[in-house]
């Protein structure tokens, strides 16, 4: 396997609040390789978006700060860069597609001029005509009809799906090495979601970028991702390929996410939601942060008082559960309770 394009290593991001220090990202590590899509999943407040905002150098200081760790882009630690150097990286080497294009696009500037500006910042040697031609090519690539005319239209003249396409065009304008998509299909109807995901795949194929896809939608992960990072309470609790995560989860939180969602491919007798609520990051439970909600923990002392370390099970496969070896039995219990079949690696073999 080639070297990773992006390596996040032991990243810690904190925010100072009136109630104390919030450790929003707590020792997060994962890699992104050329041409692959890494899906990052977890409930709201798990640290998914703060991690990538840290990667982009967009944490407001104060109240936030990156307290520890490294963000290596092809071996270069981005956290050591000056503000000017970081601005040169953003939009050229790393680009982000935000979840709400209406608030990301300037309402008083045409869509074409905003994409053109993203190009001009990093390619000032290009003429205005060359930049306009490039923008029109990008709009055509992402499926915006009548791109020549659409260049001069304002964001309010685009539909929601078209605005998201324009944001994807802006993100890939400079052929970035890393593409970050933060809930790119939020607030779009199902048909438009599918179109936008197809456009995102086309954009990735065009640039061979490594992609970080942040979403709550496990269906999107199943369709788009190659590998999955599961986060809870600011930490990574499991990593693996899509097949490993969906068919043989090694952390009870991952299994909880899978068993709490409806599935069109199974005649479920009932869903099994994760009990309780996600923890407050300002006052995380001791030991394993998931233990108060864990059906497998059974109030065991080790879960309550000992923070689990991530255990490498195989290449790219890890879990942060003291009792991951009991997961096959837990999967069987969930199957019996819900009627949903989750095959294990042993059964697949």
C-alpha positions as CSV (number, residue, x, y, z in Angstrom):
1,X,0.0,0.0,0.0
2,X,1.2,3.5,-0.8
3,X,2.0,6.0,1.9
4,X,-1.0,8.0,3.3
5,X,-1.7,11.4,1.9
6,X,-3.0,12.6,5.2
7,X,-2.1,11.3,8.7
8,X,-3.8,12.6,11.8
9,X,-1.8,11.6,14.8
10,X,-2.9,11.9,18.5
11,X,-4.8,15.1,17.8
12,X,-6.2,17.0,20.8
13,X,-8.4,20.0,20.4
14,X,-9.9,21.9,23.4
15,X,-12.3,24.8,23.9
16,X,-12.3,27.0,27.0
17,X,-15.9,27.7,28.2
18,X,-17.4,29.3,31.3
19,X,-18.0,25.9,32.7
20,X,-14.6,24.5,32.1
21,X,-12.4,23.0,29.3
22,X,-14.1,20.9,26.7
23,X,-11.9,18.3,25.1
24,X,-13.7,18.1,21.8
25,X,-11.1,15.9,20.1
26,X,-9.2,13.6,22.4
27,X,-6.2,11.7,20.8
28,X,-7.7,11.1,17.4
29,X,-5.6,9.3,14.8
30,X,-6.5,8.1,11.3
31,X,-5.0,8.0,7.8
32,X,-6.4,8.9,4.4
33,X,-4.8,7.3,1.2
34,X,-4.9,8.6,-2.4
35,X,-8.2,7.9,-4.1
36,X,-10.0,6.4,-1.1
37,X,-13.0,7.6,0.8
38,X,-12.8,7.4,4.6
39,X,-16.3,7.7,6.2
40,X,-16.4,9.3,9.6
41,X,-19.5,8.4,11.6
42,X,-20.9,9.1,15.1
43,X,-23.7,11.0,16.9
44,X,-23.6,14.8,17.1
45,X,-20.9,16.0,19.4
46,X,-18.6,13.0,18.8
47,X,-15.8,15.3,17.4
48,X,-16.2,14.5,13.7
49,X,-16.4,18.0,12.4
50,X,-14.0,19.6,15.0
51,X,-11.3,17.1,13.8
52,X,-11.5,18.2,10.2
53,X,-11.8,21.9,11.2
54,X,-8.5,21.3,13.1
55,X,-7.0,19.8,10.0
56,X,-7.9,22.9,8.1
57,X,-6.6,25.3,10.7
58,X,-10.1,26.8,11.2
59,X,-10.4,26.4,15.0
60,X,-11.0,29.9,16.5
61,X,-8.3,30.9,19.0
62,X,-9.6,31.7,21.6
63,X,-11.7,30.0,22.8
64,X,-10.3,26.9,20.9
65,X,-6.8,25.6,20.6
66,X,-5.0,22.5,19.3
67,X,-3.3,21.2,22.4
68,X,-1.4,18.3,21.0
69,X,-0.8,16.0,18.0
70,X,0.2,16.3,14.3
71,X,-1.6,16.7,11.0
72,X,0.8,15.4,8.3
73,X,0.0,16.1,4.7
74,X,2.5,14.1,2.7
75,X,4.8,14.2,5.7
76,X,4.5,17.9,6.3
77,X,3.0,18.9,9.7
78,X,0.3,21.5,8.9
79,X,0.1,22.5,12.6
80,X,3.6,24.1,12.3
81,X,2.6,26.4,9.4
82,X,2.2,30.1,9.7
83,X,-1.2,31.6,8.9
84,X,0.0,32.6,5.4
85,X,1.3,29.2,4.7
86,X,-1.9,27.6,5.9
87,X,-4.0,29.9,3.6
88,X,-1.9,28.6,0.7
89,X,-2.7,25.0,1.6
90,X,-6.5,25.6,2.1
91,X,-8.3,25.4,-1.2
92,X,-5.3,24.1,-3.1
93,X,-4.1,21.0,-1.3
94,X,-7.1,20.5,1.0
95,X,-10.6,21.6,0.2
96,X,-13.9,21.3,2.1
97,X,-17.5,21.0,1.1
98,X,-19.7,22.4,3.9
99,X,-23.1,21.0,4.7
100,X,-25.1,24.2,4.0
101,X,-24.2,25.8,0.7
102,X,-26.6,28.7,1.1
103,X,-24.5,30.0,4.1
104,X,-21.2,29.1,2.4
105,X,-21.9,31.1,-0.8
106,X,-21.9,34.9,-0.7
107,X,-25.5,35.9,-1.7
108,X,-24.4,39.2,-3.3
109,X,-21.8,37.7,-5.7
110,X,-22.5,35.5,-8.7
111,X,-21.7,31.8,-8.3
112,X,-19.2,31.9,-11.1
113,X,-17.3,34.8,-9.7
114,X,-16.9,32.9,-6.3
115,X,-15.6,29.8,-8.0
116,X,-13.3,32.0,-10.1
117,X,-11.9,33.7,-7.0
118,X,-11.0,30.2,-5.5
119,X,-9.0,29.6,-8.7
120,X,-7.4,33.0,-8.9
121,X,-6.1,32.9,-5.3
122,X,-3.9,30.0,-6.1
123,X,-3.4,30.5,-9.9
124,X,-2.9,34.3,-10.3
125,X,-1.0,33.8,-13.5
126,X,-4.2,32.7,-15.4
127,X,-6.1,35.3,-17.5
128,X,-9.8,36.2,-16.7
129,X,-10.9,34.3,-19.9
130,X,-8.9,31.2,-18.9
131,X,-10.4,31.3,-15.4
132,X,-14.0,31.7,-16.7
133,X,-13.4,28.8,-19.1
134,X,-12.2,26.6,-16.2
135,X,-15.2,27.5,-14.1
136,X,-17.6,26.6,-16.8
137,X,-15.8,23.3,-17.3
138,X,-16.1,22.6,-13.6
139,X,-19.9,23.5,-13.5
140,X,-20.4,21.2,-16.5
141,X,-18.4,18.4,-14.7
142,X,-20.7,18.5,-11.7
143,X,-23.8,18.5,-13.8
144,X,-24.9,22.2,-13.7
145,X,-27.0,22.7,-16.9
146,X,-26.4,25.7,-19.1
147,X,-23.1,26.4,-17.3
148,X,-22.2,29.4,-19.4
149,X,-25.4,31.2,-18.3
150,X,-25.3,29.8,-14.8
151,X,-21.9,31.4,-14.3
152,X,-23.6,34.8,-14.0
153,X,-26.4,33.8,-11.7
154,X,-26.6,34.4,-7.9
155,X,-26.9,31.6,-5.3
156,X,-30.7,32.3,-4.7
157,X,-31.2,31.5,-8.4
158,X,-29.8,28.0,-7.9
159,X,-31.8,25.1,-6.3
160,X,-30.4,23.5,-3.1
161,X,-29.0,20.6,-5.1
162,X,-27.4,23.0,-7.7
163,X,-25.8,25.0,-4.9
164,X,-24.2,21.9,-3.5
165,X,-23.0,21.0,-7.0
166,X,-21.4,24.5,-7.2
167,X,-19.7,24.0,-3.8
168,X,-18.3,20.7,-5.1
169,X,-17.1,22.5,-8.2
170,X,-15.4,25.2,-6.0
171,X,-13.8,22.5,-3.8
172,X,-12.2,20.6,-6.7
173,X,-11.2,23.8,-8.7
174,X,-7.5,23.5,-7.8
175,X,-7.4,19.7,-7.9
176,X,-6.9,19.2,-4.1
177,X,-5.1,16.2,-2.7
178,X,-7.6,15.9,0.2
179,X,-11.3,16.6,-0.2
180,X,-13.4,16.9,3.0
181,X,-17.2,16.6,2.7
182,X,-19.1,17.5,5.9
183,X,-22.7,16.2,5.7
184,X,-22.9,17.1,2.0
185,X,-26.4,15.8,1.6
186,X,-28.0,17.4,4.7
187,X,-31.4,19.0,3.9
188,X,-31.6,17.6,0.4
189,X,-34.4,15.2,-0.6
190,X,-33.5,11.6,-1.4
191,X,-33.4,12.0,-5.2
192,X,-31.1,15.0,-5.0
193,X,-28.9,13.3,-2.4
194,X,-28.2,10.5,-4.8
195,X,-27.3,12.9,-7.5
196,X,-25.0,14.9,-5.3
197,X,-23.2,11.7,-4.1
198,X,-22.7,10.7,-7.8
199,X,-21.3,14.2,-8.4
200,X,-19.0,13.8,-5.4
201,X,-17.8,10.4,-6.8
202,X,-17.1,12.0,-10.2
203,X,-15.2,14.8,-8.6
204,X,-13.0,12.4,-6.6
205,X,-12.4,10.3,-9.8
206,X,-11.3,13.5,-11.6
207,X,-8.7,14.5,-9.0
208,X,-7.8,11.1,-7.3
209,X,-8.2,13.0,-4.0
210,X,-8.3,11.2,-0.7
211,X,-11.8,12.0,0.7
212,X,-13.0,12.4,4.2
213,X,-16.8,11.9,4.2
214,X,-18.6,13.0,7.5
215,X,-22.2,11.9,7.8
216,X,-24.8,10.5,10.1
217,X,-26.2,8.4,7.3
218,X,-24.9,4.9,7.4
219,X,-26.5,4.3,4.0
220,X,-24.3,6.9,2.5
221,X,-21.3,5.3,4.2
222,X,-22.2,1.9,2.7
223,X,-22.5,3.3,-0.8
224,X,-19.5,5.7,-0.8
225,X,-16.8,4.7,1.7
226,X,-13.9,2.4,1.5
227,X,-12.9,2.5,5.2
228,X,-14.9,3.8,8.2
229,X,-13.8,5.7,11.4
230,X,-16.4,5.5,14.2
231,X,-16.1,8.3,16.8
232,X,-17.7,8.7,20.2
233,X,-17.0,11.3,22.9
234,X,-14.2,12.9,21.0
235,X,-12.3,9.6,20.4
236,X,-12.0,7.0,17.7
237,X,-13.6,3.8,19.0
238,X,-13.4,1.6,15.9
239,X,-11.9,1.6,12.4
240,X,-12.2,-0.9,9.6
241,X,-13.3,-1.5,6.0
242,X,-17.0,-1.0,5.2
243,X,-17.6,-4.7,5.1
244,X,-15.9,-5.2,8.5
245,X,-17.8,-2.4,10.1
246,X,-21.2,-3.5,8.7
247,X,-20.8,-7.2,9.0
248,X,-18.6,-7.8,12.0
249,X,-18.5,-4.7,14.3
250,X,-16.0,-4.9,17.1
251,X,-17.4,-2.2,19.4
252,X,-20.8,-2.1,21.0
253,X,-21.4,1.5,20.0
254,X,-20.9,0.6,16.3
255,X,-23.4,-2.3,16.7
256,X,-25.7,0.1,18.4
257,X,-25.6,2.5,15.5
258,X,-26.3,-0.3,13.0
259,X,-29.2,-1.9,15.1
260,X,-31.0,1.4,15.8
261,X,-31.7,2.2,12.1
262,X,-34.4,0.8,9.8
263,X,-33.1,-1.5,7.0
264,X,-34.9,-1.9,3.7
265,X,-33.1,-5.3,3.2
266,X,-34.4,-6.9,6.4
267,X,-37.9,-7.6,7.8
268,X,-37.1,-6.2,11.3
269,X,-39.3,-7.3,14.2
270,X,-38.2,-4.1,16.0
271,X,-35.4,-1.6,16.3
272,X,-33.0,-1.6,19.2
273,X,-32.0,2.0,19.9
274,X,-28.9,3.0,21.9
275,X,-30.2,3.8,25.4
276,X,-29.6,7.2,27.0
277,X,-28.0,10.3,25.4
278,X,-24.5,11.1,24.1
279,X,-22.3,12.4,27.0
280,X,-21.4,16.0,27.7
281,X,-17.8,16.5,26.5
282,X,-17.2,18.8,29.5
283,X,-18.0,16.0,31.9
284,X,-17.3,12.7,30.2
285,X,-18.0,9.5,32.2
286,X,-14.9,7.9,33.8
287,X,-13.4,4.8,32.1
288,X,-15.0,4.0,28.8
289,X,-17.2,7.0,27.8
290,X,-19.8,4.6,26.3
291,X,-20.2,2.5,29.4
292,X,-23.4,4.2,30.8
293,X,-25.1,3.3,27.5
294,X,-23.5,0.0,26.8
295,X,-25.6,-3.2,26.9
296,X,-22.5,-5.3,27.0
297,X,-20.7,-3.6,29.9
298,X,-23.0,-4.9,32.6
299,X,-21.6,-2.2,35.0
300,X,-18.2,-4.0,35.0
301,X,-15.6,-2.2,37.0
302,X,-13.0,-2.2,34.2
303,X,-15.5,-0.4,31.9
304,X,-16.4,2.1,34.6
305,X,-12.9,3.1,35.6
306,X,-10.3,2.1,32.9
307,X,-10.2,4.0,29.7
308,X,-9.8,1.5,26.8
309,X,-6.9,1.9,24.5
310,X,-7.3,1.3,20.8
311,X,-6.3,-2.2,20.0
312,X,-5.0,-3.0,16.5
313,X,-6.7,-6.2,15.3
314,X,-5.4,-6.3,11.8
315,X,-4.1,-3.9,9.1
316,X,-6.4,-0.8,9.4
317,X,-8.7,-2.6,11.8
318,X,-8.9,-1.4,15.4
319,X,-11.3,-1.2,18.4
320,X,-11.3,0.6,21.8
321,X,-13.3,-1.9,23.7
322,X,-12.1,-4.0,26.7
323,X,-14.3,-6.9,25.8
324,X,-14.4,-6.8,22.0
325,X,-13.9,-10.6,22.0
326,X,-17.5,-10.9,23.3
327,X,-18.9,-9.0,20.3
328,X,-19.9,-12.1,18.3
329,X,-22.2,-13.1,21.2
330,X,-23.6,-9.6,21.4
331,X,-24.2,-9.6,17.6
332,X,-26.2,-12.8,18.0
333,X,-28.2,-11.3,20.8
334,X,-29.1,-8.3,18.6
335,X,-30.0,-10.6,15.7
336,X,-32.3,-12.6,18.0
337,X,-33.9,-9.4,19.3
338,X,-34.5,-7.5,16.1
339,X,-34.6,-10.2,13.4
340,X,-31.8,-8.4,11.5
341,X,-29.0,-10.5,10.2
342,X,-25.4,-9.3,10.8
343,X,-22.9,-11.9,9.5
344,X,-19.6,-12.2,11.3
345,X,-16.2,-12.7,9.8
346,X,-16.1,-16.3,10.9
347,X,-19.4,-17.0,9.3
348,X,-18.3,-15.3,6.1
349,X,-15.2,-17.4,6.0
